[in-house]
Amino acid sequence: MSVRVGMGDYNICKAPDSIVTLGLGSCVGVVLYDKTTNTAGMLHAMLPDSTRIRNNQNRAKFVDTGLEDLLKLMDRHGVKRENLVAKMAGGAKMFAFADNTEISDIGKRNVLSAKIHLRKYGIPLIAEDTGLNYGRTIEFYTTDSRLEIRAVGKEITSI
Amino acid sequence: MPIENYSDITDEQFDMLREIGNIGCGNATTALSKMLDRKITMKTPKVELVEVSKFVELIGGPENPIIGILLTMSGELNGMMMFAMSQASARRLANLVLMQNSSGAEFSHMDYSALKEIGNIIMGAYMSSLASLTGMSIRSSVPQVAYDMAGAILSVPAIEFGRMGDKALLIDSSFDQADSNVDGYFVMIPELDSYNKLMSRFGM
């Protein structure tokens, strides 16, 4: 079975299931994986920082609060933080605006925020496929810890 | 009455937005007719306030490839506007402009230039009607085009309106030229302060 994660959402799955999110653009997809319990969690966050936004009720929309809540959910499923590793994809710049406005580098800022918070929690980031200018569907397979990346008009890759 | 979240839009404000949408689409149709020098008709647009996830489903699901043409607005009204359409609609529109009969799933440089220009013209017409209705001066950036998965394209406006709520103003428009039909969606995302300024111009 494949567990689906929507935009501004997170979820977890256990082996032998996989977990997937479709059409990541400037958003970032973060996968946390614990091999000892065969549990994977995935966050599809849209914005880097909840503290800079007035309407921040939907915590899964933000990298900071989304990661915090995903980790709490994994805690409840008996996952030990020290066993976790992370993989990440997304954070693209979908439109080639020349200026460096907030719109044009939101993808980059999502990726940076994820790195900062992973470091804060002491979770090693072991692989990433981020930036560039195209959308990605990502699927994590608990059976072989592989994060598969699919894009329009491109070969399927794995990290 | 100023709002803090797009979910708080009143019925009265929504009716106003719908009317602005109708007028804007009418002007966009006229501009497209002039550009192509042929008669273009338009169905009455459907104006809705929708959540991103619903919009993504409307346009064929998150992995369905679509064309998005995006520009940013500045001046007295800040925000962004996108015109999105399916691969098939974009293909028909590019063929109309370039007077070609291509059926390929991929787009050439010429196709992209044509789509960018169309975006410029129809969104420009939309914005000038908005500007003249409100008396606001609105500048727009050069539009940018992208062809990719719907989820990825729409994540850009979704992130922008994600700052102020989970809904955007969506205008579903449909243009017809002889047997060519083009279905497109205008997505308007004024910044919240701009939205409130816009409504106060109408005494709301």
Interface residues (C-beta under 8 A of the other chain):
Chain A: G6 M7 G8 L22 G23 L24 G25 S26 C27 M46 L47 I53 R54 N55 N58 K61 A92 M94 F95 A96 F97 T101 I103 I106 N133 Y134 G135 R136 T137 A151 V152 G153
Chain B: E4 N5 V52 S53 V56 G61 P62 E63 P65 G68 L70 T72 M80 E106 S141 Q144 A146 Y147 D148 M149 A150 G151 A152 I153 L154 S155 V156 A158 I159 E160 G162 R163 M164 G165 D166
